[in-house]
Amino acid sequence: MAISFPVRLGRRISELRDKHGISQTQLADMADIGRAHLSQIENGAVAARIDTLYAIAKVFELTMEDLFRGL
């Protein structure tokens, strides 16, 4: 069974967060979103809005293209 795009994207964000050694709370604060909402995004339970994804990419100093690359 294929893994949905929101789940793949959520995993990518979680991996980036782990790689940078920051918690969900820290990333949520830096991206100006709620921690519970970030958790839902990472779990693929919700599809994030483009402005939310832009804020997350900016925290990691990535372009949107880099955030989506390989998904």
Distance bins in CASP14 RR format, pairs under 12 A and 6 or more apart:
PFRMAT RR
TARGET T0000
AUTHOR 0000-0000-0000
RMODE 2
METHOD distances of the structure
MODEL  1
1 7 0 0 0 0 0 1 0 0 0 0 0
2 8 0 0 0 0 1 0 0 0 0 0 0
3 9 0 0 0 0 0 1 0 0 0 0 0
3 10 0 0 0 0 0 1 0 0 0 0 0
3 11 0 0 0 0 1 0 0 0 0 0 0
3 12 0 0 0 0 0 1 0 0 0 0 0
3 44 0 0 0 0 1 0 0 0 0 0 0
3 71 0 0 0 0 1 0 0 0 0 0 0
4 10 0 0 0 0 0 1 0 0 0 0 0
4 11 0 0 0 0 0 1 0 0 0 0 0
4 43 0 0 0 0 0 1 0 0 0 0 0
4 44 1 0 0 1 0 0 0 0 0 0 0
4 45 0 0 0 0 0 1 0 0 0 0 0
4 46 0 0 0 0 0 1 0 0 0 0 0
4 47 0 0 0 0 1 0 0 0 0 0 0
4 71 0 0 0 0 0 1 0 0 0 0 0
5 11 0 0 0 0 0 1 0 0 0 0 0
5 12 0 0 0 0 0 1 0 0 0 0 0
5 41 0 0 0 0 0 1 0 0 0 0 0
5 44 0 0 0 0 1 0 0 0 0 0 0
5 47 0 0 0 0 1 0 0 0 0 0 0
5 48 0 0 0 0 0 1 0 0 0 0 0
5 53 0 0 0 0 0 1 0 0 0 0 0
5 68 0 0 0 0 1 0 0 0 0 0 0
5 70 0 0 0 0 0 1 0 0 0 0 0
5 71 1 0 0 1 0 0 0 0 0 0 0
6 12 0 0 0 0 0 1 0 0 0 0 0
6 13 0 0 0 0 0 1 0 0 0 0 0
6 40 0 0 0 0 1 0 0 0 0 0 0
6 41 1 0 0 1 0 0 0 0 0 0 0
6 42 0 0 0 0 1 0 0 0 0 0 0
6 43 0 0 0 0 1 0 0 0 0 0 0
6 44 1 0 1 0 0 0 0 0 0 0 0
6 45 1 0 0 1 0 0 0 0 0 0 0
6 46 1 0 0 1 0 0 0 0 0 0 0
6 47 1 0 1 0 0 0 0 0 0 0 0
6 48 1 0 0 1 0 0 0 0 0 0 0
6 49 0 0 0 0 0 1 0 0 0 0 0
6 53 0 0 0 0 0 1 0 0 0 0 0
6 71 0 0 0 0 0 1 0 0 0 0 0
7 13 0 0 0 0 0 1 0 0 0 0 0
7 14 0 0 0 0 0 1 0 0 0 0 0
7 40 0 0 0 0 0 1 0 0 0 0 0
7 41 0 0 0 0 0 1 0 0 0 0 0
7 42 0 0 0 0 1 0 0 0 0 0 0
7 43 1 0 0 1 0 0 0 0 0 0 0
7 44 1 0 1 0 0 0 0 0 0 0 0
7 45 0 0 0 0 1 0 0 0 0 0 0
7 46 0 0 0 0 0 1 0 0 0 0 0
7 47 0 0 0 0 0 1 0 0 0 0 0
7 71 0 0 0 0 1 0 0 0 0 0 0
8 14 0 0 0 0 0 1 0 0 0 0 0
8 15 0 0 0 0 0 1 0 0 0 0 0
8 41 0 0 0 0 0 1 0 0 0 0 0
8 42 0 0 0 0 0 1 0 0 0 0 0
8 43 0 0 0 0 0 1 0 0 0 0 0
8 44 0 0 0 0 1 0 0 0 0 0 0
8 47 0 0 0 0 0 1 0 0 0 0 0
8 67 0 0 0 0 0 1 0 0 0 0 0
8 68 0 0 0 0 1 0 0 0 0 0 0
8 69 0 0 0 0 0 1 0 0 0 0 0
8 70 0 0 0 0 1 0 0 0 0 0 0
8 71 1 0 1 0 0 0 0 0 0 0 0
9 15 0 0 0 0 0 1 0 0 0 0 0
9 16 0 0 0 0 0 1 0 0 0 0 0
9 40 0 0 0 0 0 1 0 0 0 0 0
9 41 1 0 0 1 0 0 0 0 0 0 0
9 42 0 0 0 0 1 0 0 0 0 0 0
9 43 0 0 0 0 0 1 0 0 0 0 0
9 44 1 0 0 1 0 0 0 0 0 0 0
9 45 0 0 0 0 0 1 0 0 0 0 0
9 46 0 0 0 0 0 1 0 0 0 0 0
9 47 0 0 0 0 1 0 0 0 0 0 0
9 48 1 0 0 1 0 0 0 0 0 0 0
9 50 0 0 0 0 0 1 0 0 0 0 0
9 52 0 0 0 0 0 1 0 0 0 0 0
9 53 1 0 0 1 0 0 0 0 0 0 0
9 56 0 0 0 0 1 0 0 0 0 0 0
9 57 0 0 0 0 0 1 0 0 0 0 0
9 64 0 0 0 0 0 1 0 0 0 0 0
9 67 1 0 0 1 0 0 0 0 0 0 0
9 68 1 0 0 1 0 0 0 0 0 0 0
9 69 0 0 0 0 0 1 0 0 0 0 0
9 70 0 0 0 0 0 1 0 0 0 0 0
9 71 1 0 1 0 0 0 0 0 0 0 0
10 16 0 0 0 0 1 0 0 0 0 0 0
10 17 0 0 0 0 1 0 0 0 0 0 0
10 18 0 0 0 0 0 1 0 0 0 0 0
10 24 0 0 0 0 0 1 0 0 0 0 0
10 27 0 0 0 0 0 1 0 0 0 0 0
10 38 0 0 0 0 1 0 0 0 0 0 0
10 39 0 0 0 0 0 1 0 0 0 0 0
10 40 0 0 0 0 1 0 0 0 0 0 0
10 41 1 0 1 0 0 0 0 0 0 0 0
10 42 1 0 1 0 0 0 0 0 0 0 0
10 43 1 0 0 1 0 0 0 0 0 0 0
10 44 1 0 1 0 0 0 0 0 0 0 0
10 45 0 0 0 0 1 0 0 0 0 0 0
10 46 0 0 0 0 1 0 0 0 0 0 0
10 47 0 0 0 0 0 1 0 0 0 0 0
10 48 0 0 0 0 1 0 0 0 0 0 0
10 52 0 0 0 0 0 1 0 0 0 0 0
10 53 0 0 0 0 0 1 0 0 0 0 0
10 56 0 0 0 0 1 0 0 0 0 0 0
10 67 0 0 0 0 0 1 0 0 0 0 0
10 68 0 0 0 0 0 1 0 0 0 0 0
10 71 0 0 0 0 1 0 0 0 0 0 0
11 17 0 0 0 0 0 1 0 0 0 0 0
11 18 0 0 0 0 0 1 0 0 0 0 0
11 41 0 0 0 0 0 1 0 0 0 0 0
11 42 1 0 0 1 0 0 0 0 0 0 0
11 43 0 0 0 0 1 0 0 0 0 0 0
11 44 0 0 0 0 1 0 0 0 0 0 0
11 70 0 0 0 0 0 1 0 0 0 0 0
11 71 0 0 0 0 1 0 0 0 0 0 0
12 18 0 0 0 0 0 1 0 0 0 0 0
12 19 0 0 0 0 0 1 0 0 0 0 0
12 41 0 0 0 0 0 1 0 0 0 0 0
12 42 0 0 0 0 1 0 0 0 0 0 0
12 44 0 0 0 0 0 1 0 0 0 0 0
12 48 0 0 0 0 0 1 0 0 0 0 0
12 53 0 0 0 0 0 1 0 0 0 0 0
12 56 0 0 0 0 1 0 0 0 0 0 0
12 57 0 0 0 0 0 1 0 0 0 0 0
12 60 0 0 0 0 0 1 0 0 0 0 0
12 62 0 0 0 0 0 1 0 0 0 0 0
12 66 0 0 0 0 0 1 0 0 0 0 0
12 67 1 0 0 1 0 0 0 0 0 0 0
12 68 0 0 0 0 1 0 0 0 0 0 0
12 69 0 0 0 0 1 0 0 0 0 0 0
12 70 0 0 0 0 1 0 0 0 0 0 0
12 71 1 0 0 1 0 0 0 0 0 0 0
13 19 0 0 0 0 0 1 0 0 0 0 0
13 20 0 0 0 0 0 1 0 0 0 0 0
13 22 0 0 0 0 0 1 0 0 0 0 0
13 24 0 0 0 0 1 0 0 0 0 0 0
13 27 1 0 0 1 0 0 0 0 0 0 0
13 28 0 0 0 0 0 1 0 0 0 0 0
13 31 0 0 0 0 1 0 0 0 0 0 0
13 33 0 0 0 0 0 1 0 0 0 0 0
13 37 0 0 0 0 0 1 0 0 0 0 0
13 38 1 0 0 1 0 0 0 0 0 0 0
13 39 0 0 0 0 0 1 0 0 0 0 0
13 40 0 0 0 0 0 1 0 0 0 0 0
13 41 1 0 0 1 0 0 0 0 0 0 0
13 42 1 0 1 0 0 0 0 0 0 0 0
13 43 0 0 0 0 0 1 0 0 0 0 0
13 44 0 0 0 0 1 0 0 0 0 0 0
13 48 0 0 0 0 1 0 0 0 0 0 0
13 52 0 0 0 0 0 1 0 0 0 0 0
13 53 0 0 0 0 1 0 0 0 0 0 0
13 55 0 0 0 0 0 1 0 0 0 0 0
13 56 1 0 0 1 0 0 0 0 0 0 0
13 57 0 0 0 0 1 0 0 0 0 0 0
13 59 0 0 0 0 1 0 0 0 0 0 0
13 60 0 0 0 0 1 0 0 0 0 0 0
13 62 0 0 0 0 0 1 0 0 0 0 0
13 67 0 0 0 0 1 0 0 0 0 0 0
13 68 0 0 0 0 0 1 0 0 0 0 0
13 71 0 0 0 0 0 1 0 0 0 0 0
14 20 0 0 0 0 0 1 0 0 0 0 0
14 21 0 0 0 0 0 1 0 0 0 0 0
14 22 0 0 0 0 0 1 0 0 0 0 0
14 23 0 0 0 0 0 1 0 0 0 0 0
14 24 0 0 0 0 1 0 0 0 0 0 0
14 27 0 0 0 0 1 0 0 0 0 0 0
14 38 0 0 0 0 1 0 0 0 0 0 0
14 39 0 0 0 0 1 0 0 0 0 0 0
14 40 0 0 0 0 0 1 0 0 0 0 0
14 41 0 0 0 0 1 0 0 0 0 0 0
14 42 1 0 1 0 0 0 0 0 0 0 0
14 43 0 0 0 0 1 0 0 0 0 0 0
14 44 0 0 0 0 1 0 0 0 0 0 0
14 56 0 0 0 0 0 1 0 0 0 0 0
14 60 0 0 0 0 0 1 0 0 0 0 0
15 21 0 0 0 0 0 1 0 0 0 0 0
15 42 0 0 0 0 1 0 0 0 0 0 0
15 60 0 0 0 0 0 1 0 0 0 0 0
15 67 0 0 0 0 0 1 0 0 0 0 0
15 71 0 0 0 0 0 1 0 0 0 0 0
16 22 0 0 0 0 1 0 0 0 0 0 0
16 24 0 0 0 0 0 1 0 0 0 0 0
16 27 0 0 0 0 1 0 0 0 0 0 0
16 31 0 0 0 0 0 1 0 0 0 0 0
16 38 0 0 0 0 0 1 0 0 0 0 0
16 42 0 0 0 0 0 1 0 0 0 0 0
16 53 0 0 0 0 0 1 0 0 0 0 0
16 56 0 0 0 0 1 0 0 0 0 0 0
16 57 0 0 0 0 1 0 0 0 0 0 0
16 59 0 0 0 0 1 0 0 0 0 0 0
16 60 1 0 1 0 0 0 0 0 0 0 0
16 61 0 0 0 0 0 1 0 0 0 0 0
16 62 1 0 0 1 0 0 0 0 0 0 0
16 66 0 0 0 0 1 0 0 0 0 0 0
16 67 0 0 0 0 1 0 0 0 0 0 0
16 69 0 0 0 0 0 1 0 0 0 0 0
17 23 1 0 0 1 0 0 0 0 0 0 0
17 24 1 0 0 1 0 0 0 0 0 0 0
17 25 0 0 0 0 0 1 0 0 0 0 0
17 26 0 0 0 0 1 0 0 0 0 0 0
17 27 1 0 1 0 0 0 0 0 0 0 0
17 28 0 0 0 0 1 0 0 0 0 0 0
17 30 0 0 0 0 0 1 0 0 0 0 0
17 31 0 0 0 0 0 1 0 0 0 0 0
17 35 0 0 0 0 0 1 0 0 0 0 0
17 38 0 0 0 0 1 0 0 0 0 0 0
17 39 0 0 0 0 0 1 0 0 0 0 0
17 41 0 0 0 0 0 1 0 0 0 0 0
17 42 1 0 0 1 0 0 0 0 0 0 0
17 56 0 0 0 0 1 0 0 0 0 0 0
17 59 0 0 0 0 1 0 0 0 0 0 0
17 60 0 0 0 0 1 0 0 0 0 0 0
18 24 0 0 0 0 0 1 0 0 0 0 0
18 26 0 0 0 0 0 1 0 0 0 0 0
18 27 0 0 0 0 0 1 0 0 0 0 0
18 42 0 0 0 0 0 1 0 0 0 0 0
18 60 0 0 0 0 0 1 0 0 0 0 0
19 27 0 0 0 0 0 1 0 0 0 0 0
19 60 0 0 0 0 1 0 0 0 0 0 0
19 62 0 0 0 0 0 1 0 0 0 0 0
20 26 0 0 0 0 1 0 0 0 0 0 0
20 27 0 0 0 0 1 0 0 0 0 0 0
20 30 0 0 0 0 0 1 0 0 0 0 0
20 56 0 0 0 0 0 1 0 0 0 0 0
20 59 0 0 0 0 1 0 0 0 0 0 0
20 60 1 0 0 1 0 0 0 0 0 0 0
20 61 0 0 0 0 1 0 0 0 0 0 0
20 62 0 0 0 0 0 1 0 0 0 0 0
21 27 0 0 0 0 1 0 0 0 0 0 0
21 59 0 0 0 0 0 1 0 0 0 0 0
21 60 0 0 0 0 0 1 0 0 0 0 0
22 28 0 0 0 0 1 0 0 0 0 0 0
22 29 0 0 0 0 1 0 0 0 0 0 0
22 30 1 0 0 1 0 0 0 0 0 0 0
22 31 0 0 0 0 0 1 0 0 0 0 0
22 35 0 0 0 0 0 1 0 0 0 0 0
22 38 0 0 0 0 0 1 0 0 0 0 0
22 56 0 0 0 0 0 1 0 0 0 0 0
22 59 0 0 0 0 1 0 0 0 0 0 0
22 60 0 0 0 0 1 0 0 0 0 0 0
23 29 0 0 0 0 1 0 0 0 0 0 0
23 30 0 0 0 0 0 1 0 0 0 0 0
23 35 0 0 0 0 1 0 0 0 0 0 0
23 38 0 0 0 0 1 0 0 0 0 0 0
23 39 0 0 0 0 0 1 0 0 0 0 0
23 42 0 0 0 0 0 1 0 0 0 0 0
24 30 0 0 0 0 0 1 0 0 0 0 0
24 31 0 0 0 0 0 1 0 0 0 0 0
24 33 0 0 0 0 0 1 0 0 0 0 0
24 34 0 0 0 0 1 0 0 0 0 0 0
24 35 1 0 1 0 0 0 0 0 0 0 0
24 36 0 0 0 0 1 0 0 0 0 0 0
24 37 0 0 0 0 0 1 0 0 0 0 0
24 38 1 0 1 0 0 0 0 0 0 0 0
24 39 1 0 1 0 0 0 0 0 0 0 0
24 40 0 0 0 0 0 1 0 0 0 0 0
24 41 0 0 0 0 1 0 0 0 0 0 0
24 42 1 0 0 1 0 0 0 0 0 0 0
24 43 0 0 0 0 0 1 0 0 0 0 0
24 56 0 0 0 0 0 1 0 0 0 0 0
25 31 0 0 0 0 0 1 0 0 0 0 0
25 33 0 0 0 0 0 1 0 0 0 0 0
25 34 0 0 0 0 1 0 0 0 0 0 0
25 35 1 0 1 0 0 0 0 0 0 0 0
25 36 0 0 0 0 0 1 0 0 0 0 0
25 37 0 0 0 0 0 1 0 0 0 0 0
25 38 0 0 0 0 1 0 0 0 0 0 0
25 39 0 0 0 0 1 0 0 0 0 0 0
26 33 0 0 0 0 0 1 0 0 0 0 0
26 34 0 0 0 0 0 1 0 0 0 0 0
26 35 0 0 0 0 1 0 0 0 0 0 0
26 38 0 0 0 0 0 1 0 0 0 0 0
26 59 0 0 0 0 1 0 0 0 0 0 0
27 33 0 0 0 0 1 0 0 0 0 0 0
27 34 0 0 0 0 1 0 0 0 0 0 0
27 35 0 0 0 0 1 0 0 0 0 0 0
27 37 0 0 0 0 0 1 0 0 0 0 0
27 38 1 0 0 1 0 0 0 0 0 0 0
27 39 0 0 0 0 0 1 0 0 0 0 0
27 41 0 0 0 0 0 1 0 0 0 0 0
27 42 0 0 0 0 1 0 0 0 0 0 0
27 52 0 0 0 0 0 1 0 0 0 0 0
27 55 0 0 0 0 1 0 0 0 0 0 0
27 56 1 0 0 1 0 0 0 0 0 0 0
27 57 0 0 0 0 0 1 0 0 0 0 0
27 58 0 0 0 0 0 1 0 0 0 0 0
27 59 1 0 0 1 0 0 0 0 0 0 0
27 60 0 0 0 0 1 0 0 0 0 0 0
28 34 1 0 1 0 0 0 0 0 0 0 0
28 35 1 0 1 0 0 0 0 0 0 0 0
28 36 0 0 0 0 1 0 0 0 0 0 0
28 37 1 0 0 1 0 0 0 0 0 0 0
28 38 1 0 1 0 0 0 0 0 0 0 0
28 39 0 0 0 0 1 0 0 0 0 0 0
28 40 0 0 0 0 0 1 0 0 0 0 0
28 41 0 0 0 0 1 0 0 0 0 0 0
28 42 0 0 0 0 0 1 0 0 0 0 0
28 52 0 0 0 0 0 1 0 0 0 0 0
28 55 0 0 0 0 1 0 0 0 0 0 0
28 56 0 0 0 0 1 0 0 0 0 0 0
28 59 0 0 0 0 1 0 0 0 0 0 0
29 35 0 0 0 0 1 0 0 0 0 0 0
29 38 0 0 0 0 1 0 0 0 0 0 0
29 55 0 0 0 0 0 1 0 0 0 0 0
29 56 0 0 0 0 0 1 0 0 0 0 0
29 59 0 0 0 0 1 0 0 0 0 0 0
30 38 0 0 0 0 0 1 0 0 0 0 0
30 55 0 0 0 0 1 0 0 0 0 0 0
30 56 0 0 0 0 1 0 0 0 0 0 0
30 57 0 0 0 0 0 1 0 0 0 0 0
30 58 0 0 0 0 1 0 0 0 0 0 0
30 59 1 0 1 0 0 0 0 0 0 0 0
30 60 0 0 0 0 1 0 0 0 0 0 0
30 61 0 0 0 0 0 1 0 0 0 0 0
31 37 0 0 0 0 1 0 0 0 0 0 0
31 38 1 0 0 1 0 0 0 0 0 0 0
31 41 0 0 0 0 1 0 0 0 0 0 0
31 48 0 0 0 0 0 1 0 0 0 0 0
31 49 0 0 0 0 0 1 0 0 0 0 0
31 51 0 0 0 0 1 0 0 0 0 0 0
31 52 1 0 0 1 0 0 0 0 0 0 0
31 53 0 0 0 0 1 0 0 0 0 0 0
31 54 0 0 0 0 1 0 0 0 0 0 0
31 55 1 0 1 0 0 0 0 0 0 0 0
31 56 1 0 1 0 0 0 0 0 0 0 0
31 57 0 0 0 0 1 0 0 0 0 0 0
31 58 1 0 0 1 0 0 0 0 0 0 0
31 59 1 0 1 0 0 0 0 0 0 0 0
31 60 0 0 0 0 1 0 0 0 0 0 0
31 67 0 0 0 0 0 1 0 0 0 0 0
32 38 0 0 0 0 0 1 0 0 0 0 0
32 51 0 0 0 0 1 0 0 0 0 0 0
32 52 0 0 0 0 1 0 0 0 0 0 0
32 54 0 0 0 0 0 1 0 0 0 0 0
32 55 1 0 0 1 0 0 0 0 0 0 0
32 56 0 0 0 0 0 1 0 0 0 0 0
32 58 0 0 0 0 0 1 0 0 0 0 0
32 59 0 0 0 0 1 0 0 0 0 0 0
33 39 0 0 0 0 0 1 0 0 0 0 0
33 40 0 0 0 0 0 1 0 0 0 0 0
33 41 0 0 0 0 1 0 0 0 0 0 0
33 42 0 0 0 0 0 1 0 0 0 0 0
33 46 0 0 0 0 0 1 0 0 0 0 0
33 48 0 0 0 0 1 0 0 0 0 0 0
33 49 0 0 0 0 1 0 0 0 0 0 0
33 51 0 0 0 0 1 0 0 0 0 0 0
33 52 1 0 1 0 0 0 0 0 0 0 0
33 53 0 0 0 0 0 1 0 0 0 0 0
33 54 0 0 0 0 0 1 0 0 0 0 0
33 55 1 0 0 1 0 0 0 0 0 0 0
33 56 1 0 0 1 0 0 0 0 0 0 0
33 58 0 0 0 0 0 1 0 0 0 0 0
33 59 0 0 0 0 0 1 0 0 0 0 0
34 40 0 0 0 0 1 0 0 0 0 0 0
34 41 0 0 0 0 1 0 0 0 0 0 0
34 46 0 0 0 0 0 1 0 0 0 0 0
34 48 0 0 0 0 0 1 0 0 0 0 0
34 52 0 0 0 0 1 0 0 0 0 0 0
34 55 0 0 0 0 0 1 0 0 0 0 0
34 56 0 0 0 0 0 1 0 0 0 0 0
35 41 0 0 0 0 0 1 0 0 0 0 0
35 42 0 0 0 0 0 1 0 0 0 0 0
36 42 0 0 0 0 0 1 0 0 0 0 0
36 43 0 0 0 0 0 1 0 0 0 0 0
36 45 0 0 0 0 0 1 0 0 0 0 0
36 46 0 0 0 0 0 1 0 0 0 0 0
37 43 0 0 0 0 0 1 0 0 0 0 0
37 44 0 0 0 0 0 1 0 0 0 0 0
37 45 0 0 0 0 1 0 0 0 0 0 0
37 46 1 0 0 1 0 0 0 0 0 0 0
37 47 0 0 0 0 0 1 0 0 0 0 0
37 48 0 0 0 0 1 0 0 0 0 0 0
37 49 0 0 0 0 0 1 0 0 0 0 0
37 52 1 0 0 1 0 0 0 0 0 0 0
37 55 0 0 0 0 0 1 0 0 0 0 0
37 56 0 0 0 0 0 1 0 0 0 0 0
38 44 0 0 0 0 0 1 0 0 0 0 0
38 45 0 0 0 0 0 1 0 0 0 0 0
38 46 0 0 0 0 0 1 0 0 0 0 0
38 48 0 0 0 0 1 0 0 0 0 0 0
38 52 0 0 0 0 1 0 0 0 0 0 0
38 53 0 0 0 0 0 1 0 0 0 0 0
38 55 0 0 0 0 0 1 0 0 0 0 0
38 56 0 0 0 0 1 0 0 0 0 0 0
38 59 0 0 0 0 0 1 0 0 0 0 0
39 45 0 0 0 0 1 0 0 0 0 0 0
39 46 0 0 0 0 1 0 0 0 0 0 0
39 48 0 0 0 0 0 1 0 0 0 0 0
40 46 1 0 1 0 0 0 0 0 0 0 0
40 47 0 0 0 0 1 0 0 0 0 0 0
40 48 0 0 0 0 1 0 0 0 0 0 0
40 52 0 0 0 0 0 1 0 0 0 0 0
41 47 0 0 0 0 1 0 0 0 0 0 0
41 48 1 0 1 0 0 0 0 0 0 0 0
41 49 0 0 0 0 1 0 0 0 0 0 0
41 52 1 0 0 1 0 0 0 0 0 0 0
41 53 0 0 0 0 1 0 0 0 0 0 0
41 55 0 0 0 0 0 1 0 0 0 0 0
41 56 0 0 0 0 1 0 0 0 0 0 0
42 48 0 0 0 0 1 0 0 0 0 0 0
42 56 0 0 0 0 0 1 0 0 0 0 0
46 52 0 0 0 0 1 0 0 0 0 0 0
46 53 0 0 0 0 0 1 0 0 0 0 0
47 53 0 0 0 0 1 0 0 0 0 0 0
48 54 0 0 0 0 1 0 0 0 0 0 0
48 55 0 0 0 0 1 0 0 0 0 0 0
48 56 1 0 0 1 0 0 0 0 0 0 0
48 57 0 0 0 0 0 1 0 0 0 0 0
48 64 0 0 0 0 0 1 0 0 0 0 0
48 67 0 0 0 0 0 1 0 0 0 0 0
48 68 0 0 0 0 0 1 0 0 0 0 0
49 55 0 0 0 0 1 0 0 0 0 0 0
49 56 0 0 0 0 0 1 0 0 0 0 0
50 56 0 0 0 0 0 1 0 0 0 0 0
50 57 0 0 0 0 0 1 0 0 0 0 0
50 64 0 0 0 0 1 0 0 0 0 0 0
50 67 0 0 0 0 0 1 0 0 0 0 0
50 68 0 0 0 0 0 1 0 0 0 0 0
51 57 0 0 0 0 0 1 0 0 0 0 0
51 58 0 0 0 0 0 1 0 0 0 0 0
51 64 0 0 0 0 0 1 0 0 0 0 0
52 58 0 0 0 0 0 1 0 0 0 0 0
52 59 0 0 0 0 0 1 0 0 0 0 0
52 64 0 0 0 0 0 1 0 0 0 0 0
52 67 0 0 0 0 0 1 0 0 0 0 0
53 59 0 0 0 0 0 1 0 0 0 0 0
53 60 0 0 0 0 0 1 0 0 0 0 0
53 62 0 0 0 0 0 1 0 0 0 0 0
53 63 0 0 0 0 0 1 0 0 0 0 0
53 64 1 0 0 1 0 0 0 0 0 0 0
53 65 0 0 0 0 0 1 0 0 0 0 0
53 66 0 0 0 0 0 1 0 0 0 0 0
53 67 1 0 0 1 0 0 0 0 0 0 0
53 68 0 0 0 0 1 0 0 0 0 0 0
53 71 0 0 0 0 0 1 0 0 0 0 0
54 60 0 0 0 0 0 1 0 0 0 0 0
54 62 0 0 0 0 1 0 0 0 0 0 0
54 63 0 0 0 0 1 0 0 0 0 0 0
54 64 1 0 0 1 0 0 0 0 0 0 0
54 65 0 0 0 0 0 1 0 0 0 0 0
54 66 0 0 0 0 0 1 0 0 0 0 0
54 67 0 0 0 0 1 0 0 0 0 0 0
54 68 0 0 0 0 0 1 0 0 0 0 0
55 62 0 0 0 0 0 1 0 0 0 0 0
55 64 0 0 0 0 0 1 0 0 0 0 0
55 67 0 0 0 0 0 1 0 0 0 0 0
56 62 0 0 0 0 1 0 0 0 0 0 0
56 63 0 0 0 0 0 1 0 0 0 0 0
56 64 0 0 0 0 1 0 0 0 0 0 0
56 66 0 0 0 0 0 1 0 0 0 0 0
56 67 1 0 0 1 0 0 0 0 0 0 0
56 68 0 0 0 0 0 1 0 0 0 0 0
57 63 1 0 0 1 0 0 0 0 0 0 0
57 64 1 0 1 0 0 0 0 0 0 0 0
57 65 0 0 0 0 1 0 0 0 0 0 0
57 66 1 0 0 1 0 0 0 0 0 0 0
57 67 1 0 1 0 0 0 0 0 0 0 0
57 68 0 0 0 0 1 0 0 0 0 0 0
57 69 0 0 0 0 0 1 0 0 0 0 0
58 64 0 0 0 0 1 0 0 0 0 0 0
58 66 0 0 0 0 0 1 0 0 0 0 0
58 67 0 0 0 0 1 0 0 0 0 0 0
59 67 0 0 0 0 0 1 0 0 0 0 0
60 66 0 0 0 0 1 0 0 0 0 0 0
60 67 1 0 0 1 0 0 0 0 0 0 0
61 67 0 0 0 0 0 1 0 0 0 0 0
62 68 0 0 0 0 1 0 0 0 0 0 0
62 69 0 0 0 0 1 0 0 0 0 0 0
63 69 0 0 0 0 1 0 0 0 0 0 0
64 71 0 0 0 0 0 1 0 0 0 0 0
65 71 0 0 0 0 0 1 0 0 0 0 0
END
